[in-house]
């Protein structure tokens, strides 16, 4: 049994576990708010790097922030640009009375270094706004998140927010979740992780999904801020029923959280070389 298990690099996706097969070929009808508006901002078509695009999206997202807000601070390379911009606006006095709720230890460290006042969900259970990046965005504005390893805290904070603004560049757009072929993470407890890895693989056996334990740069299992492991799932074709898949994953004992963020984003800001577009639900 052990010889059939494999390890994945840090950027890979999580495993989904189950003792029964899940038929994902017939999608459920989704109860989604209609996309009500599309706004665009044209940018000078110079040679823009991916980081330039992320920064453009991050700057646009900060426009949603008002003084006195309690903010969810995301994790990842795009979210780091948001936190940096917030720190500059607080330092200049343009934003006041801001409280940040970080979604990871590294975001907490960055925010503290910039003088952003911080708190926790226990003391601020309702947030005005959360801003974060995403690994995949589909046409319904559903997301895959968690390749940075912070999916549990991200989902807790963002679910507690009145508005959730997602910032991405156009390389994150997919026709269906899992469609990038990159990792869809599942956070699992360390206890009997191989057992859950096998169950996650079996759950999507008909789809030919590969499941791997995420490893860190030292070749050891990647450990989340919550002292759990991550199993990364690699889909060959997009997930047809995200809600059904998420439910089956969550039903497995030992699964802590999965990287499907469904019907959560209220706006997605997309930066491309020809401009910045905002899609709202």
C-alpha positions in Angstrom: 0.0 0.0 0.0 2.7 2.5 1.0 4.5 2.0 -2.3 1.6 3.4 -4.2 1.6 6.7 -2.3 3.5 9.7 -3.7 4.6 13.1 -2.5 3.9 16.4 -4.2 5.8 19.7 -4.3 4.6 22.6 -2.2 2.6 24.0 -5.1 0.5 20.9 -5.7 -3.1 20.3 -4.7 -4.9 18.5 -1.9 -6.4 15.1 -1.8 -10.1 14.3 -1.4 -11.0 11.2 0.6 -14.0 8.8 0.6 -14.9 5.2 0.8 -17.4 5.6 -2.1 -17.1 7.0 -5.6 -18.7 10.4 -6.3 -20.4 10.9 -9.6 -19.4 14.5 -10.6 -20.6 14.3 -14.2 -24.1 15.7 -13.5 -23.8 19.2 -12.0 -26.3 20.5 -9.5 -28.1 23.7 -10.2 -26.2 26.5 -8.3 -28.0 29.2 -6.4 -25.8 32.1 -7.4 -26.4 35.8 -7.3 -26.5 37.2 -10.8 -23.4 39.0 -12.0 -24.7 42.5 -11.8 -22.0 44.7 -13.1 -18.7 44.7 -15.0 -16.3 47.6 -14.7 -13.1 48.0 -16.5 -10.0 50.2 -16.1 -7.7 50.6 -19.1 -4.0 50.5 -18.4 -1.1 51.5 -20.5 -0.1 48.5 -22.6 3.6 48.5 -21.6 5.5 45.3 -20.8 3.8 44.3 -17.6 5.1 41.4 -15.4 2.8 39.1 -13.5 3.7 41.0 -10.3 2.8 44.3 -12.0 -0.7 42.8 -12.8 -1.1 41.6 -9.2 -0.2 45.0 -7.9 -2.7 46.7 -10.3 -5.5 44.4 -9.0 -4.4 44.9 -5.4 -4.5 48.7 -5.7 -8.0 48.5 -7.1 -9.1 46.3 -4.3 -7.9 48.8 -1.6 -10.4 51.3 -3.1 -13.1 49.2 -1.3 -11.5 50.0 2.1 -12.9 52.8 4.3 -11.7 54.1 7.6 -13.1 52.3 10.6 -13.4 48.9 8.9 -12.6 45.5 10.2 -10.7 43.8 7.4 -9.8 40.2 6.6 -6.2 40.2 5.4 -5.5 37.4 2.9 -2.4 35.3 2.3 -0.2 34.9 -0.8 1.7 37.0 -3.3 -1.2 39.1 -4.4 -2.6 39.6 -0.9 0.9 40.8 0.2 0.5 43.7 -2.2 -2.8 44.5 -0.6 -1.3 44.5 2.9 1.6 46.6 1.8 -0.8 49.2 0.2 -2.9 49.2 3.4 0.1 49.8 5.5 1.2 52.8 3.4 -2.3 54.3 3.6 -2.5 53.9 7.4 1.0 55.3 7.8 0.1 58.4 5.7 -3.1 58.9 7.7 -5.4 58.3 4.7 -6.9 55.4 6.5 -7.7 55.4 10.2 -9.2 53.1 12.8 -8.5 50.0 10.7 -8.4 46.6 12.3 -7.0 43.6 10.4 -7.7 39.9 10.9 -4.8 38.0 9.3 -5.3 34.6 7.7 -1.9 33.2 8.3 1.2 33.7 10.4 3.2 35.2 7.5 0.4 37.8 6.8 0.4 38.6 10.6 4.1 39.2 10.5 3.9 41.5 7.4 1.0 43.5 8.8 2.7 44.0 12.2 5.9 45.2 10.5 3.8 47.8 8.7 2.0 49.0 11.8 -1.5 47.6 10.9 -3.5 47.1 14.1 -4.5 43.4 14.3 -7.1 41.3 16.1 -8.7 37.8 15.9 -12.1 36.4 15.0 -12.8 35.7 18.6 -12.9 39.5 19.3 -14.3 40.5 15.9 -16.6 37.8 14.7 -18.1 40.0 11.9 -15.9 41.7 9.3 -16.8 44.5 6.9 -14.5 43.2 4.1 -12.0 40.6 3.3 -9.5 40.9 0.4 -7.5 37.9 -0.8 -6.1 36.3 -3.9 -7.2 33.0 -5.5 -5.6 30.1 -7.4 -8.5 29.6 -9.8 -11.6 31.6 -10.6 -14.4 30.2 -12.7 -17.2 32.1 -14.6 -19.5 31.9 -11.6 -16.8 33.5 -9.4 -16.3 30.3 -7.5 -12.7 29.7 -6.4 -9.9 27.3 -5.7 -7.7 28.6 -2.9 -5.1 27.2 -0.6 -2.0 26.5 -2.7 -0.2 28.8 -0.2 -1.3 26.5 2.6 -3.6 28.9 4.5 -7.0 27.6 3.3 -8.6 26.9 6.7 -7.9 30.3 8.2 -8.7 32.0 4.9 -12.1 30.3 4.7 -13.0 31.1 8.3 -12.2 34.8 8.0 -13.7 35.2 4.6 -16.9 33.4 5.5 -17.3 35.9 8.4 -17.0 38.9 6.1 -19.9 40.9 4.7 -18.0 41.4 1.5 -15.2 39.3 0.0 -13.1 40.9 -2.8 -10.8 38.6 -4.7 -7.8 40.0 -6.6 -6.2 38.0 -9.4 -4.4 38.3 -12.7 -5.9 36.8 -15.8 -3.8 33.6 -15.6 -6.0 32.5 -12.7 -9.2 32.3 -14.9 -10.5 28.8 -15.7 -13.6 27.5 -17.4 -14.2 25.1 -14.5 -12.6 24.6 -11.1 -9.7 22.2 -11.2 -9.3 23.0 -14.9 -5.7 24.4 -14.5 -4.5 20.9 -13.7 -2.7 22.3 -10.6 -3.3 21.5 -7.0 -6.7 21.6 -5.3 -5.7 21.4 -1.6 -7.3 19.4 1.2 -6.2 20.0 4.8 -6.1 16.8 6.8 -5.1 15.9 10.3 -1.7 14.2 10.6 -3.1 11.1 12.2 -3.5 8.4 9.6 -3.0 10.8 6.7 -2.2 8.0 4.3 -5.7 6.5 5.0 -7.3 9.8 4.0 -5.0 10.2 1.0 -6.2 6.9 -0.4 -9.9 7.7 0.3 -9.5 11.0 -1.5 -8.0 9.3 -4.5 -10.7 6.7 -4.5 -13.4 9.3 -4.3 -12.4 10.7 -7.7 -11.2 7.4 -9.2 -13.4 7.7 -12.3 -12.0 11.1 -13.0 -8.4 9.8 -12.8 -7.5 12.3 -10.1 -4.0 12.0 -8.6 -3.5 12.7 -4.9 -0.2 13.6 -3.3 1.0 14.6 0.1 2.4 18.1 0.0 6.1 18.4 1.0 8.1 21.4 1.9 11.5 22.7 0.6 13.3 20.3 3.0 11.6 17.2 1.7 9.3 16.8 4.7 5.5 16.9 4.9 4.3 20.5 4.7 2.7 21.5 8.0 0.0 24.2 8.1 -0.3 27.0 10.7 -2.8 24.7 12.3 -0.3 21.8 12.6 -2.1 19.7 9.9 -0.9 18.2 6.6 -2.1 19.0 3.1 -3.1 16.4 0.4 -3.1 18.0 -3.1 -5.6 16.8 -5.7 -4.8 17.0 -9.4 -7.8 16.9 -11.7 -7.5 16.0 -15.4 -10.8 17.7 -16.2 -12.8 20.4 -14.4 -15.0 19.5 -11.5 -18.6 19.3 -12.7 -20.3 19.6 -9.3 -18.2 21.7 -6.9 -20.8 21.7 -4.2 -21.2 17.9 -4.3 -17.4 17.4 -4.3 -17.0 19.8 -1.4 -19.7 18.0 0.6 -18.2 14.6 0.0 -14.7 15.8 0.9 -15.9 17.4 4.1 -17.8 14.2 5.1 -14.6 12.3 5.5 -13.3 11.9 9.0 -10.0 13.5 9.4 -10.5 16.1 6.7 -10.2 19.6 8.2 -11.1 21.8 5.2 -10.9 21.9 1.4 -9.8 24.5 -1.1 -13.2 25.0 -2.9 -14.5 28.4 -2.0 -18.0 28.3 -3.4 -20.5 31.2 -3.6 -18.3 33.3 -1.3 -16.7 36.0 -3.5 -18.8 39.1 -3.9 -16.4 40.8 -6.4 -13.4 39.6 -8.4 -10.8 42.1 -9.7 -9.0 40.8 -12.7 -5.8 42.5 -14.0 -4.7 41.8 -17.5 -2.3 43.6 -19.8 -5.2 45.4 -21.5 -6.8 46.7 -18.3 -8.3 45.9 -14.9 -11.9 44.5 -14.8 -14.2 44.1 -11.9 -16.9 41.4 -11.9 -19.6 41.6 -9.2 -22.1 39.0 -8.0 
